[in-house]
């Protein structure tokens, strides 16, 4: 059997299996809560938003992409696999004060803060962090 005919047959089988599962499974209700966060997931969009209040006047908002990148990873003797990447934007605000915004890179085993900003209430101007250079990685 030629490679293209084989691939075509596999694709047809996968489409049939997906269609079967879609027709037989009950529709799942979207998740609206995750721990103490409210989840705002808009179907068809690549971003999901988590929000919560902390204390009396602190608001936390996290916007996360669905997987927006990957890098190849070699596994010993197995060949190559991929390591998926997501981008996170974390905003922390206290009432009408300035907003602390962190841009993060999230990998399966770590989260790295890549940029840090202090934004005013207008959210148009952003003052980059001017303190000493830092690199923070949290290994999960």
PyMOL commands that set and color helices and strands:
alter all, ss='L'
color gray80, all
select helices_A, chain A and resi 3-24
alter helices_A, ss='H'
color red, helices_A
select strands_A, chain A and resi 33-34+37-41+47-54+58-65+69-75+79-94+99-107+110-119+126-128+137-139
alter strands_A, ss='S'
color yellow, strands_A
deselect
rebuild
show_as cartoon
